[in-house]
Amino acid sequence: MTRRRAAGTLLFVLSGVLPGCRGSDAERPPARVDGAWPVMGTILRITALAADEATGRGALEAGRVAVFRVDSLMSTYKPDSEISVLNAAAGTGAWTALSPWTEEVLAASLRWARRSGGAFDPTVGPLMRAWGFRGGPKRPPDPAALATARAHVGWQAVTLDTAGHRARLERPAMALDFGGVAKGYALDRALDEMRRAWALSGMADLGGNVAVYGPAPSGDGWRLGIRHPRRTAETMGRVTLEHGSVATSGDYEQMFEVEGVRYGHIMDPRTGAPARGIVAVTVAAPDGLLDDVLSTTLFVMGPEAGGRLLEHAFPDGGVTALWVLDAGSRPVDRAHVVTREDSTFAPLTLELPGG
């Protein structure tokens, strides 16, 4: 995870629609409590609704603690995190003990690396460094440096011992990078802890990854805008979510240009270069980890291959995706938007211009 602001932050809250108590007018409405903290290179914002303010503040703190714990376990910028310790031992044969949360994220990452044919790869760390997205100048690496970095990438060389709750990287100079999964997982853990702390409903926003739960009034849900990727003061659609998570990966924040060519931070591990042809991908899914992984994976794969992946992985539905294709020098309009809407995921609606 990076200390910079998270790239691809297309989503922002238009209005958190808050649930009221059902029943007689004499019933007291829930108390709303909000908080914001810097973490994971962005801002964590949490809203909790509870029977009273004290309960709401307790739920808010429980959610915050969960997100900060994920960061302490999985940040590549913290030398004592489990991921940093695991990376430091790459190629030595030494095992690194993993907590349940880190083990869960690594196991999910390896499953999606296999399912996507390597379009998602948690060992992408050497490529992120080579292109300057994890420190150093942002620029295309020379061919020799790129070849070296590519030789150190490969999810197949990660050994996860679930019985022993440990893992190791089999080749020297390998490095895990959970930038495409940890934020979504942190939101899942935050909402779980808020429920345990008796919040009636809530929302957590981590750099544009948003997760919500709880009742919504009149079916309106939590309304989120999809920011236009090239005209950032405008929106190009809206999502209404009653439960679950929405995440976006895009090319327009952590990026650089060389001789008119835009290079974004979302890496295609199969080529060793930033993915091209897509401006942004927005995904709605039942949980944050899945949402985060898919927004990155579908950005790399594009709508054709990505659509096939979704059909194979979710034959009964459950995920909705929106791709914004790179229009080059032309304005992005509806002709450059591809959606795979899933009617079985009823809480999500997309309202695009012209439709």
C-alpha positions in Angstrom: 0.0 0.0 0.0 1.2 3.4 -0.8 1.4 6.6 1.2 0.2 8.6 -1.7 -3.4 9.3 -2.3 -5.0 6.2 -3.9 -5.2 6.3 -7.7 -8.3 5.7 -9.6 -10.6 7.4 -7.1 -13.6 7.9 -9.3 -16.3 7.5 -6.6 -17.4 10.1 -4.2 -20.3 10.4 -1.9 -23.1 12.5 -3.3 -25.3 12.0 -0.3 -25.3 9.3 2.4 -29.0 8.6 2.6 -29.6 7.9 6.2 -32.1 5.4 7.6 -34.7 6.5 10.0 -36.5 4.4 12.7 -39.7 2.8 11.5 -42.8 2.9 13.7 -44.5 5.7 15.5 -43.3 9.3 15.4 -42.5 9.0 19.1 -39.6 6.7 18.4 -36.2 8.5 18.6 -34.3 8.6 15.2 -30.9 7.1 15.2 -27.9 9.2 16.0 -25.4 9.9 13.2 -21.7 10.1 13.9 -19.0 10.9 11.3 -15.2 10.7 11.4 -12.2 11.1 9.1 -8.6 10.0 9.5 -5.5 9.8 7.2 -4.4 6.3 6.5 -3.1 4.1 3.6 -2.1 7.2 1.6 -5.7 8.6 1.6 -8.5 9.6 3.9 -10.7 7.1 5.7 -14.3 8.5 6.2 -16.8 6.6 8.3 -20.4 7.3 9.0 -22.2 5.2 11.7 -25.9 5.3 12.7 -26.8 3.9 16.1 -29.4 4.1 18.8 -27.5 6.9 20.6 -24.4 9.0 20.0 -22.2 7.1 22.5 -22.9 3.8 20.7 -22.3 5.5 17.4 -18.9 6.8 18.5 -17.9 3.4 19.7 -18.8 1.9 16.4 -16.9 4.6 14.6 -13.8 3.9 16.7 -14.1 0.1 16.1 -14.2 0.7 12.3 -11.2 3.0 12.4 -9.1 0.5 14.5 -9.9 -2.3 12.0 -8.6 -0.2 9.0 -5.5 0.8 10.9 -4.8 -2.8 11.8 -5.0 -3.9 8.1 -2.5 -1.1 7.3 -0.2 -2.2 10.0 -0.2 -5.8 8.8 -0.1 -5.2 5.0 1.7 -1.9 4.3 4.9 -2.2 2.2 6.0 1.1 3.8 6.1 -0.3 7.3 9.2 -2.4 7.8 7.7 -4.4 10.6 4.4 -5.3 8.7 3.9 -8.9 7.9 4.1 -8.2 4.2 7.4 -6.4 4.6 8.9 -9.2 6.7 7.7 -11.7 4.1 9.2 -9.7 1.2 12.5 -9.3 3.1 12.8 -13.1 3.4 12.2 -13.7 -0.3 14.4 -16.5 -1.7 15.9 -17.5 1.6 13.6 -20.4 2.3 12.5 -18.9 5.6 8.8 -19.0 6.5 6.9 -15.9 7.7 4.0 -16.4 10.2 0.8 -14.8 9.1 -2.1 -13.5 11.1 -5.6 -14.6 10.0 -6.3 -11.4 8.2 -3.1 -11.4 6.1 -3.5 -15.0 5.3 -7.0 -14.4 4.1 -5.9 -11.6 1.8 -3.0 -13.6 0.4 -5.2 -16.7 -0.2 -7.8 -14.6 -2.0 -5.1 -12.8 -4.1 -3.6 -16.1 -5.2 -7.1 -17.5 -6.1 -7.8 -14.5 -8.3 -4.3 -14.6 -9.9 -5.1 -18.2 -10.9 -8.6 -17.3 -12.1 -7.5 -14.3 -14.1 -4.5 -16.0 -15.8 -2.1 -13.6 -14.1 -4.0 -10.4 -15.0 -4.1 -9.9 -11.2 -0.8 -10.8 -9.4 0.0 -9.9 -5.8 3.8 -10.2 -6.6 3.7 -7.1 -8.8 5.9 -5.2 -6.4 9.1 -5.2 -8.5 7.2 -3.8 -11.5 5.7 -1.0 -9.4 9.2 -0.1 -8.2 10.7 -0.3 -11.7 8.2 2.2 -13.1 8.5 4.6 -10.1 5.1 4.0 -8.5 6.6 2.9 -5.2 9.2 5.6 -4.8 11.8 7.1 -7.1 11.2 8.9 -10.4 8.2 7.9 -12.4 9.5 6.9 -15.9 9.6 3.9 -18.2 12.4 1.6 -17.1 15.2 0.7 -19.5 14.8 -2.7 -21.1 17.3 -4.4 -18.9 15.7 -3.1 -15.7 12.3 -4.1 -16.9 13.5 -7.6 -17.8 15.0 -7.9 -14.3 11.7 -6.8 -12.6 9.6 -9.1 -14.7 11.8 -12.1 -13.7 10.9 -11.4 -10.1 7.1 -11.4 -10.7 5.1 -14.6 -10.6 2.3 -15.6 -8.2 3.2 -19.3 -8.8 6.3 -18.8 -6.7 4.3 -17.9 -3.6 3.9 -20.8 -1.2 1.1 -20.5 1.3 0.9 -23.1 4.1 -2.6 -22.7 5.4 -2.2 -25.5 7.9 0.8 -23.7 9.5 -0.5 -20.2 8.9 2.7 -19.1 7.1 4.1 -18.2 3.7 7.3 -17.7 1.8 8.4 -16.3 -1.5 10.5 -18.9 -3.4 12.6 -16.5 -5.5 15.0 -13.7 -4.4 13.8 -10.1 -4.9 10.2 -11.0 -5.2 7.8 -8.6 -3.4 4.1 -8.8 -2.6 2.1 -5.6 -3.1 -1.5 -5.6 -1.8 -2.3 -2.2 -3.3 -5.1 -3.8 -5.4 -6.8 -5.6 -2.5 -6.0 -4.3 0.9 -8.3 -1.2 0.9 -11.4 -3.3 0.0 -10.5 -5.8 2.7 -10.0 -3.1 5.3 -13.6 -1.8 4.6 -14.9 -5.3 5.1 -13.3 -5.5 8.5 -14.4 -2.0 9.4 -18.1 -2.8 8.7 -17.8 -6.1 10.6 -16.5 -4.3 13.7 -19.1 -1.6 13.4 -21.9 -4.2 13.4 -20.3 -5.9 16.5 -20.3 -2.4 18.1 -24.1 -2.2 17.5 -24.2 0.4 14.7 -27.6 0.0 13.0 -26.1 1.0 9.6 -23.0 2.6 8.3 -20.7 3.6 5.4 -16.9 3.5 5.1 -15.1 5.3 2.3 -11.3 4.7 1.8 -10.0 6.8 -1.1 -13.1 6.1 -3.2 -13.6 2.5 -2.3 -17.0 2.6 -0.5 -18.8 0.0 1.5 -22.2 0.3 3.1 -24.6 -1.8 5.2 -27.9 -1.3 6.9 -31.4 -0.2 6.1 -32.2 2.6 3.7 -35.3 4.8 3.5 -37.9 4.1 0.8 -35.4 2.0 -1.1 -33.3 5.0 -2.1 -30.1 3.6 -0.6 -26.7 5.3 -0.4 -26.2 7.5 -3.5 -22.7 7.7 -5.0 -21.6 9.7 -8.0 -19.2 8.2 -10.6 -16.8 11.1 -11.4 -16.0 11.8 -15.0 -12.4 10.5 -15.6 -11.4 13.4 -17.8 -13.7 16.2 -16.5 -13.3 15.6 -12.8 -15.7 18.4 -11.8 -18.5 16.4 -13.5 -20.2 13.1 -12.9 -20.9 10.6 -15.6 -23.4 8.5 -13.7 -24.7 7.4 -10.3 -24.8 4.3 -8.2 -27.4 3.6 -5.6 -26.3 1.0 -3.1 -28.2 -0.6 -0.3 -25.5 -3.0 0.8 -22.1 -4.1 -0.4 -19.2 -2.2 -2.0 -18.3 -0.1 -4.9 -14.7 0.4 -6.1 -13.0 2.2 -9.0 -9.6 1.8 -10.6 -8.5 4.6 -13.0 -5.6 6.0 -14.8 -5.8 9.6 -13.9 -4.1 10.2 -10.5 -1.0 8.1 -10.1 0.2 8.6 -13.6 2.9 10.4 -15.7 3.3 11.3 -19.3 6.4 10.9 -21.5 6.3 12.2 -25.1 2.6 12.4 -25.0 2.1 8.9 -23.8 0.1 8.5 -20.5 1.3 5.8 -18.1 -1.0 4.8 -15.3 -0.2 2.9 -12.1 -2.3 -0.1 -12.9 0.1 -2.7 -14.0 -0.4 -5.6 -16.4 1.8 -8.3 -14.8 1.7 -10.3 -18.0 3.5 -7.6 -20.0 5.4 -5.8 -17.3 3.9 -2.5 -18.4 0.9 -0.3 -17.3 -2.4 -1.5 -18.8 -3.6 0.5 -21.7 -6.9 1.1 -23.5 -9.0 1.6 -20.4 -9.6 4.9 -18.6 -11.5 3.5 -15.6 -13.4 0.6 -14.3 -16.1 0.8 -11.6 -17.3 -2.5 -10.0 -20.1 -3.1 -7.5 -19.9 -6.4 -5.5 -21.2 -7.9 -2.3 -17.9 -7.3 -0.4 -15.0 -4.9 -0.5 -12.2 -7.4 -1.0 -13.9 -8.9 -4.1 -14.7 -5.4 -5.3 -11.2 -4.2 -5.0 -9.6 -7.2 -6.7 -12.1 -7.1 -9.6 -11.7 -3.4 -10.3 -8.0 -3.9 -10.8 -8.4 -7.2 -12.7 -11.1 -5.9 -15.1 -9.1 -2.8 -15.8 -6.2 -5.0 -17.0 -8.3 -7.5 -18.9 -10.7 -5.0 -20.6 -14.5 -5.5 -21.2 -14.3 -8.5 -23.6 -12.0 -10.8 -21.6 -13.2 -9.3 -18.3 -16.8 -10.0 -19.2 -15.9 -13.6 -19.9 -14.2 -13.8 -16.5 -17.3 -12.5 -14.7 -19.6 -14.9 -16.6 -17.3 -17.9 -15.6 -16.7 -16.8 -12.0 -20.2 -15.7 -11.3 -22.6 -17.7 -13.4 -25.5 -16.8 -11.0 -24.6 -13.1 -11.0 -23.7 -10.9 -8.1 -21.2 -8.4 -9.7 -21.8 -5.4 -11.9 -19.0 -3.7 -13.9 -18.6 -0.5 -15.9 -15.6 0.1 -18.2 -14.7 3.5 -19.6 -12.6 3.0 -22.7 -9.8 5.3 -23.7 -11.1 7.8 -26.2 -7.7 9.1 -27.1 -7.9 12.8 -27.9 -11.7 12.7 -28.2 -14.1 13.5 -25.3 -15.3 10.5 -23.3 -19.0 10.0 -24.0 -21.5 7.2 -23.7 -20.1 5.5 -26.8 -17.0 4.8 -24.7 -18.8 3.2 -21.8 -19.3 -0.6 -21.6 -21.4 -2.1 -18.8 -22.1 -5.6 -17.6 -25.2 -5.1 -15.5 -26.3 -7.8 -13.2 -30.0 -7.8 -12.4 -29.5 -10.3 -9.5 -27.5 -7.6 -7.6 -30.7 -5.6 -7.1 -29.2 -2.9 -4.8 -27.1 -1.4 -7.6 -28.4 0.9 -10.3 -26.3 2.7 -12.9 -27.7 5.9 -14.4 -25.5 6.9 -17.4 -25.9 10.0 -19.6 -28.3 9.4 -22.4 -29.9 6.3 -20.8 
